[in-house]
Amino acid sequence: MSQPKFYHHGRFTVEGGTLPDAVTAYRTYGDPTNPCIVFPTCYGGRLDGK
């Protein structure tokens, strides 16, 4: 399994307000030369399944 990666969106507007420093944490699975599926977590979720 790959290590978590992070995409920093910066200021991100959502319904009801603005996130000042939004970040999406994700992992990729499969062959690194032919990337695959990205499973982003839900807000406040964890990638380690705990």
mmCIF entry with sequence, helices, sheets and N, C-alpha, C, O atoms, coordinates in Angstrom:
data_MODEL
# 
_entry.id   MODEL 
# 
_entity.id                         1 
_entity.type                       polymer 
_entity.pdbx_number_of_molecules   1 
# 
_entity_poly.entity_id                      1 
_entity_poly.type                           'polypeptide(L)' 
_entity_poly.nstd_linkage                   no 
_entity_poly.nstd_monomer                   no 
_entity_poly.pdbx_seq_one_letter_code       MSQPKFYHHGRFTVEGGTLPDAVTAYRTYGDPTNPCIVFPTCYGGRLDGK 
_entity_poly.pdbx_seq_one_letter_code_can   MSQPKFYHHGRFTVEGGTLPDAVTAYRTYGDPTNPCIVFPTCYGGRLDGK 
_entity_poly.pdbx_strand_id                 A 
# 
loop_
_entity_poly_seq.entity_id 
_entity_poly_seq.num 
_entity_poly_seq.mon_id 
_entity_poly_seq.hetero 
1 1  MET n 
1 2  SER n 
1 3  GLN n 
1 4  PRO n 
1 5  LYS n 
1 6  PHE n 
1 7  TYR n 
1 8  HIS n 
1 9  HIS n 
1 10 GLY n 
1 11 ARG n 
1 12 PHE n 
1 13 THR n 
1 14 VAL n 
1 15 GLU n 
1 16 GLY n 
1 17 GLY n 
1 18 THR n 
1 19 LEU n 
1 20 PRO n 
1 21 ASP n 
1 22 ALA n 
1 23 VAL n 
1 24 THR n 
1 25 ALA n 
1 26 TYR n 
1 27 ARG n 
1 28 THR n 
1 29 TYR n 
1 30 GLY n 
1 31 ASP n 
1 32 PRO n 
1 33 THR n 
1 34 ASN n 
1 35 PRO n 
1 36 CYS n 
1 37 ILE n 
1 38 VAL n 
1 39 PHE n 
1 40 PRO n 
1 41 THR n 
1 42 CYS n 
1 43 TYR n 
1 44 GLY n 
1 45 GLY n 
1 46 ARG n 
1 47 LEU n 
1 48 ASP n 
1 49 GLY n 
1 50 LYS n 
# 
_struct_asym.id          A 
_struct_asym.entity_id   1 
# 
_struct_sheet.id               AA1 
_struct_sheet.type             ? 
_struct_sheet.number_strands   2 
_struct_sheet.details          ? 
# 
_struct_sheet_order.sheet_id     AA1 
_struct_sheet_order.range_id_1   1 
_struct_sheet_order.range_id_2   2 
_struct_sheet_order.offset       ? 
_struct_sheet_order.sense        anti-parallel 
# 
loop_
_struct_sheet_range.sheet_id 
_struct_sheet_range.id 
_struct_sheet_range.beg_label_comp_id 
_struct_sheet_range.beg_label_asym_id 
_struct_sheet_range.beg_label_seq_id 
_struct_sheet_range.pdbx_beg_PDB_ins_code 
_struct_sheet_range.end_label_comp_id 
_struct_sheet_range.end_label_asym_id 
_struct_sheet_range.end_label_seq_id 
_struct_sheet_range.pdbx_end_PDB_ins_code 
_struct_sheet_range.beg_auth_comp_id 
_struct_sheet_range.beg_auth_asym_id 
_struct_sheet_range.beg_auth_seq_id 
_struct_sheet_range.end_auth_comp_id 
_struct_sheet_range.end_auth_asym_id 
_struct_sheet_range.end_auth_seq_id 
AA1 1 LYS A 5  ? VAL A 14 ? LYS A 5  VAL A 14 
AA1 2 GLY A 17 ? TYR A 26 ? GLY A 17 TYR A 26 
# 
loop_
_atom_site.group_PDB 
_atom_site.id 
_atom_site.type_symbol 
_atom_site.label_atom_id 
_atom_site.label_alt_id 
_atom_site.label_comp_id 
_atom_site.label_asym_id 
_atom_site.label_entity_id 
_atom_site.label_seq_id 
_atom_site.pdbx_PDB_ins_code 
_atom_site.Cartn_x 
_atom_site.Cartn_y 
_atom_site.Cartn_z 
_atom_site.occupancy 
_atom_site.B_iso_or_equiv 
_atom_site.pdbx_formal_charge 
_atom_site.auth_seq_id 
_atom_site.auth_comp_id 
_atom_site.auth_asym_id 
_atom_site.auth_atom_id 
_atom_site.pdbx_PDB_model_num 
ATOM 1   N N  . MET A 1 1  ? 0.847   -1.175 0.000   1.00 0.00 ? 1  MET A N  1 
ATOM 2   C CA . MET A 1 1  ? 0.000   0.000  0.000   1.00 0.00 ? 1  MET A CA 1 
ATOM 3   C C  . MET A 1 1  ? 0.890   1.235  0.000   1.00 0.00 ? 1  MET A C  1 
ATOM 4   O O  . MET A 1 1  ? 1.918   1.266  0.678   1.00 0.00 ? 1  MET A O  1 
ATOM 5   N N  . SER A 1 2  ? 0.498   2.246  -0.756  1.00 0.00 ? 2  SER A N  1 
ATOM 6   C CA . SER A 1 2  ? 1.301   3.464  -0.849  1.00 0.00 ? 2  SER A CA 1 
ATOM 7   C C  . SER A 1 2  ? 1.148   4.318  0.402   1.00 0.00 ? 2  SER A C  1 
ATOM 8   O O  . SER A 1 2  ? 0.199   4.162  1.170   1.00 0.00 ? 2  SER A O  1 
ATOM 9   N N  . GLN A 1 3  ? 2.081   5.202  0.585   1.00 0.00 ? 3  GLN A N  1 
ATOM 10  C CA . GLN A 1 3  ? 2.010   6.168  1.680   1.00 0.00 ? 3  GLN A CA 1 
ATOM 11  C C  . GLN A 1 3  ? 0.972   7.225  1.335   1.00 0.00 ? 3  GLN A C  1 
ATOM 12  O O  . GLN A 1 3  ? 0.724   7.475  0.155   1.00 0.00 ? 3  GLN A O  1 
ATOM 13  N N  . PRO A 1 4  ? 0.358   7.853  2.337   1.00 0.00 ? 4  PRO A N  1 
ATOM 14  C CA . PRO A 1 4  ? -0.610  8.913  2.044   1.00 0.00 ? 4  PRO A CA 1 
ATOM 15  C C  . PRO A 1 4  ? 0.053   10.059 1.287   1.00 0.00 ? 4  PRO A C  1 
ATOM 16  O O  . PRO A 1 4  ? 1.211   10.398 1.529   1.00 0.00 ? 4  PRO A O  1 
ATOM 17  N N  . LYS A 1 5  ? -0.699  10.641 0.377   1.00 0.00 ? 5  LYS A N  1 
ATOM 18  C CA . LYS A 1 5  ? -0.279  11.836 -0.345  1.00 0.00 ? 5  LYS A CA 1 
ATOM 19  C C  . LYS A 1 5  ? -1.291  12.913 -0.024  1.00 0.00 ? 5  LYS A C  1 
ATOM 20  O O  . LYS A 1 5  ? -2.415  12.618 0.381   1.00 0.00 ? 5  LYS A O  1 
ATOM 21  N N  . PHE A 1 6  ? -0.898  14.156 -0.203  1.00 0.00 ? 6  PHE A N  1 
ATOM 22  C CA . PHE A 1 6  ? -1.772  15.268 0.161   1.00 0.00 ? 6  PHE A CA 1 
ATOM 23  C C  . PHE A 1 6  ? -1.832  16.284 -0.968  1.00 0.00 ? 6  PHE A C  1 
ATOM 24  O O  . PHE A 1 6  ? -0.803  16.682 -1.515  1.00 0.00 ? 6  PHE A O  1 
ATOM 25  N N  . TYR A 1 7  ? -3.046  16.701 -1.310  1.00 0.00 ? 7  TYR A N  1 
ATOM 26  C CA . TYR A 1 7  ? -3.228  17.756 -2.291  1.00 0.00 ? 7  TYR A CA 1 
ATOM 27  C C  . TYR A 1 7  ? -3.773  18.966 -1.551  1.00 0.00 ? 7  TYR A C  1 
ATOM 28  O O  . TYR A 1 7  ? -4.846  18.901 -0.952  1.00 0.00 ? 7  TYR A O  1 
ATOM 29  N N  . HIS A 1 8  ? -3.040  20.062 -1.590  1.00 0.00 ? 8  HIS A N  1 
ATOM 30  C CA . HIS A 1 8  ? -3.426  21.292 -0.890  1.00 0.00 ? 8  HIS A CA 1 
ATOM 31  C C  . HIS A 1 8  ? -4.219  22.186 -1.844  1.00 0.00 ? 8  HIS A C  1 
ATOM 32  O O  . HIS A 1 8  ? -3.677  22.704 -2.820  1.00 0.00 ? 8  HIS A O  1 
ATOM 33  N N  . HIS A 1 9  ? -5.504  22.357 -1.549  1.00 0.00 ? 9  HIS A N  1 
ATOM 34  C CA . HIS A 1 9  ? -6.378  23.174 -2.386  1.00 0.00 ? 9  HIS A CA 1 
ATOM 35  C C  . HIS A 1 9  ? -6.254  24.646 -2.051  1.00 0.00 ? 9  HIS A C  1 
ATOM 36  O O  . HIS A 1 9  ? -6.572  25.502 -2.876  1.00 0.00 ? 9  HIS A O  1 
ATOM 37  N N  . GLY A 1 10 ? -5.789  24.951 -0.833  1.00 0.00 ? 10 GLY A N  1 
ATOM 38  C CA . GLY A 1 10 ? -5.790  26.342 -0.387  1.00 0.00 ? 10 GLY A CA 1 
ATOM 39  C C  . GLY A 1 10 ? -7.199  26.744 0.018   1.00 0.00 ? 10 GLY A C  1 
ATOM 40  O O  . GLY A 1 10 ? -7.958  25.927 0.539   1.00 0.00 ? 10 GLY A O  1 
ATOM 41  N N  . ARG A 1 11 ? -7.541  27.977 -0.217  1.00 0.00 ? 11 ARG A N  1 
ATOM 42  C CA . ARG A 1 11 ? -8.870  28.493 0.127   1.00 0.00 ? 11 ARG A CA 1 
ATOM 43  C C  . ARG A 1 11 ? -9.906  27.837 -0.782  1.00 0.00 ? 11 ARG A C  1 
ATOM 44  O O  . ARG A 1 11 ? -9.792  27.914 -2.006  1.00 0.00 ? 11 ARG A O  1 
ATOM 45  N N  . PHE A 1 12 ? -10.918 27.192 -0.194  1.00 0.00 ? 12 PHE A N  1 
ATOM 46  C CA . PHE A 1 12 ? -11.867 26.378 -0.963  1.00 0.00 ? 12 PHE A CA 1 
ATOM 47  C C  . PHE A 1 12 ? -13.282 26.677 -0.493  1.00 0.00 ? 12 PHE A C  1 
ATOM 48  O O  . PHE A 1 12 ? -13.599 26.501 0.683   1.00 0.00 ? 12 PHE A O  1 
ATOM 49  N N  . THR A 1 13 ? -14.125 27.124 -1.400  1.00 0.00 ? 13 THR A N  1 
ATOM 50  C CA . THR A 1 13 ? -15.505 27.479 -1.055  1.00 0.00 ? 13 THR A CA 1 
ATOM 51  C C  . THR A 1 13 ? -16.399 26.244 -1.156  1.00 0.00 ? 13 THR A C  1 
ATOM 52  O O  . THR A 1 13 ? -16.379 25.515 -2.148  1.00 0.00 ? 13 THR A O  1 
ATOM 53  N N  . VAL A 1 14 ? -17.179 26.035 -0.106  1.00 0.00 ? 14 VAL A N  1 
ATOM 54  C CA . VAL A 1 14 ? -18.164 24.950 -0.059  1.00 0.00 ? 14 VAL A CA 1 
ATOM 55  C C  . VAL A 1 14 ? -19.500 25.559 0.348   1.00 0.00 ? 14 VAL A C  1 
ATOM 56  O O  . VAL A 1 14 ? -19.567 26.710 0.779   1.00 0.00 ? 14 VAL A O  1 
ATOM 57  N N  . GLU A 1 15 ? -20.561 24.770 0.204   1.00 0.00 ? 15 GLU A N  1 
ATOM 58  C CA . GLU A 1 15 ? -21.863 25.275 0.610   1.00 0.00 ? 15 GLU A CA 1 
ATOM 59  C C  . GLU A 1 15 ? -21.822 25.646 2.087   1.00 0.00 ? 15 GLU A C  1 
ATOM 60  O O  . GLU A 1 15 ? -21.468 24.823 2.931   1.00 0.00 ? 15 GLU A O  1 
ATOM 61  N N  . GLY A 1 16 ? -22.176 26.861 2.386   1.00 0.00 ? 16 GLY A N  1 
ATOM 62  C CA . GLY A 1 16 ? -22.219 27.298 3.771   1.00 0.00 ? 16 GLY A CA 1 
ATOM 63  C C  . GLY A 1 16 ? -20.966 27.997 4.258   1.00 0.00 ? 16 GLY A C  1 
ATOM 64  O O  . GLY A 1 16 ? -20.926 28.425 5.412   1.00 0.00 ? 16 GLY A O  1 
ATOM 65  N N  . GLY A 1 17 ? -19.936 28.133 3.427   1.00 0.00 ? 17 GLY A N  1 
ATOM 66  C CA . GLY A 1 17 ? -18.745 28.837 3.901   1.00 0.00 ? 17 GLY A CA 1 
ATOM 67  C C  . GLY A 1 17 ? -17.510 28.557 3.063   1.00 0.00 ? 17 GLY A C  1 
ATOM 68  O O  . GLY A 1 17 ? -17.585 28.081 1.930   1.00 0.00 ? 17 GLY A O  1 
ATOM 69  N N  . THR A 1 18 ? -16.381 28.868 3.661   1.00 0.00 ? 18 THR A N  1 
ATOM 70  C CA . THR A 1 18 ? -15.096 28.690 2.989   1.00 0.00 ? 18 THR A CA 1 
ATOM 71  C C  . THR A 1 18 ? -14.123 27.996 3.920   1.00 0.00 ? 18 THR A C  1 
ATOM 72  O O  . THR A 1 18 ? -14.001 28.358 5.090   1.00 0.00 ? 18 THR A O  1 
ATOM 73  N N  . LEU A 1 19 ? -13.430 26.993 3.394   1.00 0.00 ? 19 LEU A N  1 
ATOM 74  C CA . LEU A 1 19 ? -12.365 26.328 4.153   1.00 0.00 ? 19 LEU A CA 1 
ATOM 75  C C  . LEU A 1 19 ? -11.087 27.123 3.883   1.00 0.00 ? 19 LEU A C  1 
ATOM 76  O O  . LEU A 1 19 ? -10.706 27.287 2.724   1.00 0.00 ? 19 LEU A O  1 
ATOM 77  N N  . PRO A 1 20 ? -10.421 27.616 4.918   1.00 0.00 ? 20 PRO A N  1 
ATOM 78  C CA . PRO A 1 20 ? -9.258  28.473 4.692   1.00 0.00 ? 20 PRO A CA 1 
ATOM 79  C C  . PRO A 1 20 ? -8.037  27.740 4.143   1.00 0.00 ? 20 PRO A C  1 
ATOM 80  O O  . PRO A 1 20 ? -7.213  28.345 3.457   1.00 0.00 ? 20 PRO A O  1 
ATOM 81  N N  . ASP A 1 21 ? -7.908  26.442 4.436   1.00 0.00 ? 21 ASP A N  1 
ATOM 82  C CA . ASP A 1 21 ? -6.745  25.685 3.974   1.00 0.00 ? 21 ASP A CA 1 
ATOM 83  C C  . ASP A 1 21 ? -7.155  24.231 3.737   1.00 0.00 ? 21 ASP A C  1 
ATOM 84  O O  . ASP A 1 21 ? -6.759  23.337 4.485   1.00 0.00 ? 21 ASP A O  1 
ATOM 85  N N  . ALA A 1 22 ? -7.949  24.003 2.695   1.00 0.00 ? 22 ALA A N  1 
ATOM 86  C CA . ALA A 1 22 ? -8.467  22.664 2.424   1.00 0.00 ? 22 ALA A CA 1 
ATOM 87  C C  . ALA A 1 22 ? -7.370  21.739 1.910   1.00 0.00 ? 22 ALA A C  1 
ATOM 88  O O  . ALA A 1 22 ? -6.545  22.130 1.084   1.00 0.00 ? 22 ALA A O  1 
ATOM 89  N N  . VAL A 1 23 ? -7.374  20.502 2.416   1.00 0.00 ? 23 VAL A N  1 
ATOM 90  C CA . VAL A 1 23 ? -6.394  19.494 2.011   1.00 0.00 ? 23 VAL A CA 1 
ATOM 91  C C  . VAL A 1 23 ? -7.135  18.183 1.759   1.00 0.00 ? 23 VAL A C  1 
ATOM 92  O O  . VAL A 1 23 ? -7.986  17.786 2.555   1.00 0.00 ? 23 VAL A O  1 
ATOM 93  N N  . THR A 1 24 ? -6.812  17.511 0.652   1.00 0.00 ? 24 THR A N  1 
ATOM 94  C CA . THR A 1 24 ? -7.335  16.183 0.377   1.00 0.00 ? 24 THR A CA 1 
ATOM 95  C C  . THR A 1 24 ? -6.205  15.186 0.584   1.00 0.00 ? 24 THR A C  1 
ATOM 96  O O  . THR A 1 24 ? -5.152  15.296 -0.043  1.00 0.00 ? 24 THR A O  1 
ATOM 97  N N  . ALA A 1 25 ? -6.424  14.209 1.467   1.00 0.00 ? 25 ALA A N  1 
ATOM 98  C CA . ALA A 1 25 ? -5.458  13.133 1.678   1.00 0.00 ? 25 ALA A CA 1 
ATOM 99  C C  . ALA A 1 25 ? -5.926  11.942 0.855   1.00 0.00 ? 25 ALA A C  1 
ATOM 100 O O  . ALA A 1 25 ? -7.118  11.640 0.818   1.00 0.00 ? 25 ALA A O  1 
ATOM 101 N N  . TYR A 1 26 ? -4.981  11.259 0.191   1.00 0.00 ? 26 TYR A N  1 
ATOM 102 C CA . TYR A 1 26 ? -5.358  10.128 -0.649  1.00 0.00 ? 26 TYR A CA 1 
ATOM 103 C C  . TYR A 1 26 ? -4.226  9.124  -0.754  1.00 0.00 ? 26 TYR A C  1 
ATOM 104 O O  . TYR A 1 26 ? -3.073  9.424  -0.445  1.00 0.00 ? 26 TYR A O  1 
ATOM 105 N N  . ARG A 1 27 ? -4.575  7.939  -1.191  1.00 0.00 ? 27 ARG A N  1 
ATOM 106 C CA . ARG A 1 27 ? -3.611  6.884  -1.511  1.00 0.00 ? 27 ARG A CA 1 
ATOM 107 C C  . ARG A 1 27 ? -3.951  6.365  -2.893  1.00 0.00 ? 27 ARG A C  1 
ATOM 108 O O  . ARG A 1 27 ? -5.112  6.375  -3.303  1.00 0.00 ? 27 ARG A O  1 
ATOM 109 N N  . THR A 1 28 ? -2.950  5.920  -3.599  1.00 0.00 ? 28 THR A N  1 
ATOM 110 C CA . THR A 1 28 ? -3.188  5.290  -4.887  1.00 0.00 ? 28 THR A CA 1 
ATOM 111 C C  . THR A 1 28 ? -2.875  3.806  -4.759  1.00 0.00 ? 28 THR A C  1 
ATOM 112 O O  . THR A 1 28 ? -2.083  3.406  -3.905  1.00 0.00 ? 28 THR A O  1 
ATOM 113 N N  . TYR A 1 29 ? -3.493  2.992  -5.603  1.00 0.00 ? 29 TYR A N  1 
ATOM 114 C CA . TYR A 1 29 ? -3.326  1.551  -5.561  1.00 0.00 ? 29 TYR A CA 1 
ATOM 115 C C  . TYR A 1 29 ? -3.020  1.041  -6.964  1.00 0.00 ? 29 TYR A C  1 
ATOM 116 O O  . TYR A 1 29 ? -3.448  1.632  -7.956  1.00 0.00 ? 29 TYR A O  1 
ATOM 117 N N  . GLY A 1 30 ? -2.286  -0.045 -7.040  1.00 0.00 ? 30 GLY A N  1 
ATOM 118 C CA . GLY A 1 30 ? -2.004  -0.654 -8.324  1.00 0.00 ? 30 GLY A CA 1 
ATOM 119 C C  . GLY A 1 30 ? -0.615  -0.336 -8.822  1.00 0.00 ? 30 GLY A C  1 
ATOM 120 O O  . GLY A 1 30 ? 0.252   0.086  -8.057  1.00 0.00 ? 30 GLY A O  1 
ATOM 121 N N  . ASP A 1 31 ? -0.409  -0.540 -10.095 1.00 0.00 ? 31 ASP A N  1 
ATOM 122 C CA . ASP A 1 31 ? 0.880   -0.343 -10.759 1.00 0.00 ? 31 ASP A CA 1 
ATOM 123 C C  . ASP A 1 31 ? 1.209   1.148  -10.843 1.00 0.00 ? 31 ASP A C  1 
ATOM 124 O O  . ASP A 1 31 ? 0.449   1.897  -11.457 1.00 0.00 ? 31 ASP A O  1 
ATOM 125 N N  . PRO A 1 32 ? 2.326   1.610  -10.242 1.00 0.00 ? 32 PRO A N  1 
ATOM 126 C CA . PRO A 1 32 ? 2.661   3.035  -10.254 1.00 0.00 ? 32 PRO A CA 1 
ATOM 127 C C  . PRO A 1 32 ? 2.851   3.605  -11.661 1.00 0.00 ? 32 PRO A C  1 
ATOM 128 O O  . PRO A 1 32 ? 2.684   4.808  -11.860 1.00 0.00 ? 32 PRO A O  1 
ATOM 129 N N  . THR A 1 33 ? 3.200   2.756  -12.648 1.00 0.00 ? 33 THR A N  1 
ATOM 130 C CA . THR A 1 33 ? 3.390   3.275  -13.999 1.00 0.00 ? 33 THR A CA 1 
ATOM 131 C C  . THR A 1 33 ? 2.061   3.429  -14.732 1.00 0.00 ? 33 THR A C  1 
ATOM 132 O O  . THR A 1 33 ? 2.006   4.070  -15.781 1.00 0.00 ? 33 THR A O  1 
ATOM 133 N N  . ASN A 1 34 ? 0.996   2.850  -14.196 1.00 0.00 ? 34 ASN A N  1 
ATOM 134 C CA . ASN A 1 34 ? -0.322  2.966  -14.791 1.00 0.00 ? 34 ASN A CA 1 
ATOM 135 C C  . ASN A 1 34 ? -1.320  3.227  -13.679 1.00 0.00 ? 34 ASN A C  1 
ATOM 136 O O  . ASN A 1 34 ? -2.072  2.331  -13.298 1.00 0.00 ? 34 ASN A O  1 
ATOM 137 N N  . PRO A 1 35 ? -1.334  4.465  -13.146 1.00 0.00 ? 35 PRO A N  1 
ATOM 138 C CA . PRO A 1 35 ? -2.153  4.715  -11.982 1.00 0.00 ? 35 PRO A CA 1 
ATOM 139 C C  . PRO A 1 35 ? -3.604  4.373  -12.192 1.00 0.00 ? 35 PRO A C  1 
ATOM 140 O O  . PRO A 1 35 ? -4.057  4.302  -13.334 1.00 0.00 ? 35 PRO A O  1 
ATOM 141 N N  . CYS A 1 36 ? -4.248  4.187  -11.271 1.00 0.00 ? 36 CYS A N  1 
ATOM 142 C CA . CYS A 1 36 ? -5.394  3.452  -10.879 1.00 0.00 ? 36 CYS A CA 1 
ATOM 143 C C  . CYS A 1 36 ? -6.548  4.260  -10.350 1.00 0.00 ? 36 CYS A C  1 
ATOM 144 O O  . CYS A 1 36 ? -7.092  5.138  -11.020 1.00 0.00 ? 36 CYS A O  1 
ATOM 145 N N  . ILE A 1 37 ? -6.890  3.944  -9.166  1.00 0.00 ? 37 ILE A N  1 
ATOM 146 C CA . ILE A 1 37 ? -8.055  4.515  -8.494  1.00 0.00 ? 37 ILE A CA 1 
ATOM 147 C C  . ILE A 1 37 ? -7.567  5.321  -7.304  1.00 0.00 ? 37 ILE A C  1 
ATOM 148 O O  . ILE A 1 37 ? -6.636  4.917  -6.607  1.00 0.00 ? 37 ILE A O  1 
ATOM 149 N N  . VAL A 1 38 ? -8.190  6.442  -7.082  1.00 0.00 ? 38 VAL A N  1 
ATOM 150 C CA . VAL A 1 38 ? -7.875  7.267  -5.910  1.00 0.00 ? 38 VAL A CA 1 
ATOM 151 C C  . VAL A 1 38 ? -9.082  7.195  -4.983  1.00 0.00 ? 38 VAL A C  1 
ATOM 152 O O  . VAL A 1 38 ? -10.214 7.418  -5.410  1.00 0.00 ? 38 VAL A O  1 
ATOM 153 N N  . PHE A 1 39 ? -8.835  6.880  -3.709  1.00 0.00 ? 39 PHE A N  1 
ATOM 154 C CA . PHE A 1 39 ? -9.894  6.807  -2.716  1.00 0.00 ? 39 PHE A CA 1 
ATOM 155 C C  . PHE A 1 39 ? -9.740  7.961  -1.733  1.00 0.00 ? 39 PHE A C  1 
ATOM 156 O O  . PHE A 1 39 ? -9.059  7.803  -0.719  1.00 0.00 ? 39 PHE A O  1 
ATOM 157 N N  . PRO A 1 40 ? -10.351 9.121  -1.998  1.00 0.00 ? 40 PRO A N  1 
ATOM 158 C CA . PRO A 1 40 ? -10.239 10.198 -1.000  1.00 0.00 ? 40 PRO A CA 1 
ATOM 159 C C  . PRO A 1 40 ? -11.067 9.841  0.240   1.00 0.00 ? 40 PRO A C  1 
ATOM 160 O O  . PRO A 1 40 ? -12.074 9.140  0.143   1.00 0.00 ? 40 PRO A O  1 
ATOM 161 N N  . THR A 1 41 ? -10.641 10.318 1.375   1.00 0.00 ? 41 THR A N  1 
ATOM 162 C CA . THR A 1 41 ? -11.404 10.069 2.599   1.00 0.00 ? 41 THR A CA 1 
ATOM 163 C C  . THR A 1 41 ? -12.507 11.108 2.734   1.00 0.00 ? 41 THR A C  1 
ATOM 164 O O  . THR A 1 41 ? -12.507 12.122 2.036   1.00 0.00 ? 41 THR A O  1 
ATOM 165 N N  . CYS A 1 42 ? -13.428 10.852 3.618   1.00 0.00 ? 42 CYS A N  1 
ATOM 166 C CA . CYS A 1 42 ? -14.469 11.836 3.906   1.00 0.00 ? 42 CYS A CA 1 
ATOM 167 C C  . CYS A 1 42 ? -13.882 12.910 4.821   1.00 0.00 ? 42 CYS A C  1 
ATOM 168 O O  . CYS A 1 42 ? -12.779 12.754 5.345   1.00 0.00 ? 42 CYS A O  1 
ATOM 169 N N  . TYR A 1 43 ? -14.608 13.972 5.004   1.00 0.00 ? 43 TYR A N  1 
ATOM 170 C CA . TYR A 1 43 ? -14.137 15.047 5.887   1.00 0.00 ? 43 TYR A CA 1 
ATOM 171 C C  . TYR A 1 43 ? -13.850 14.472 7.259   1.00 0.00 ? 43 TYR A C  1 
ATOM 172 O O  . TYR A 1 43 ? -14.728 13.867 7.875   1.00 0.00 ? 43 TYR A O  1 
ATOM 173 N N  . GLY A 1 44 ? -12.649 14.650 7.738   1.00 0.00 ? 44 GLY A N  1 
ATOM 174 C CA . GLY A 1 44 ? -12.278 14.162 9.052   1.00 0.00 ? 44 GLY A CA 1 
ATOM 175 C C  . GLY A 1 44 ? -11.954 12.680 9.087   1.00 0.00 ? 44 GLY A C  1 
ATOM 176 O O  . GLY A 1 44 ? -11.668 12.139 10.154  1.00 0.00 ? 44 GLY A O  1 
ATOM 177 N N  . GLY A 1 45 ? -11.994 12.014 7.943   1.00 0.00 ? 45 GLY A N  1 
ATOM 178 C CA . GLY A 1 45 ? -11.703 10.583 7.890   1.00 0.00 ? 45 GLY A CA 1 
ATOM 179 C C  . GLY A 1 45 ? -10.208 10.317 7.990   1.00 0.00 ? 45 GLY A C  1 
ATOM 180 O O  . GLY A 1 45 ? -9.394  11.240 7.990   1.00 0.00 ? 45 GLY A O  1 
ATOM 181 N N  . ARG A 1 46 ? -9.867  9.044  8.074   1.00 0.00 ? 46 ARG A N  1 
ATOM 182 C CA . ARG A 1 46 ? -8.461  8.642  8.170   1.00 0.00 ? 46 ARG A CA 1 
ATOM 183 C C  . ARG A 1 46 ? -8.156  7.635  7.089   1.00 0.00 ? 46 ARG A C  1 
ATOM 184 O O  . ARG A 1 46 ? -9.020  6.855  6.689   1.00 0.00 ? 46 ARG A O  1 
ATOM 185 N N  . LEU A 1 47 ? -6.929  7.651  6.620   1.00 0.00 ? 47 LEU A N  1 
ATOM 186 C CA . LEU A 1 47 ? -6.505  6.702  5.595   1.00 0.00 ? 47 LEU A CA 1 
ATOM 187 C C  . LEU A 1 47 ? -6.066  5.365  6.167   1.00 0.00 ? 47 LEU A C  1 
ATOM 188 O O  . LEU A 1 47 ? -5.990  4.381  5.432   1.00 0.00 ? 47 LEU A O  1 
ATOM 189 N N  . ASP A 1 48 ? -5.775  5.308  7.457   1.00 0.00 ? 48 ASP A N  1 
ATOM 190 C CA . ASP A 1 48 ? -5.251  4.074  8.036   1.00 0.00 ? 48 ASP A CA 1 
ATOM 191 C C  . ASP A 1 48 ? -6.346  3.127  8.532   1.00 0.00 ? 48 ASP A C  1 
ATOM 192 O O  . ASP A 1 48 ? -6.033  2.065  9.072   1.00 0.00 ? 48 ASP A O  1 
ATOM 193 N N  . GLY A 1 49 ? -7.613  3.485  8.364   1.00 0.00 ? 49 GLY A N  1 
ATOM 194 C CA . GLY A 1 49 ? -8.708  2.608  8.740   1.00 0.00 ? 49 GLY A CA 1 
ATOM 195 C C  . GLY A 1 49 ? -8.975  2.519  10.220  1.00 0.00 ? 49 GLY A C  1 
ATOM 196 O O  . GLY A 1 49 ? -9.778  1.686  10.641  1.00 0.00 ? 49 GLY A O  1 
ATOM 197 N N  . LYS A 1 50 ? -8.338  3.339  11.028  1.00 0.00 ? 50 LYS A N  1 
ATOM 198 C CA . LYS A 1 50 ? -8.552  3.295  12.477  1.00 0.00 ? 50 LYS A CA 1 
ATOM 199 C C  . LYS A 1 50 ? -9.593  4.288  12.895  1.00 0.00 ? 50 LYS A C  1 
ATOM 200 O O  . LYS A 1 50 ? -9.905  4.392  14.081  1.00 0.00 ? 50 LYS A O  1 
# 
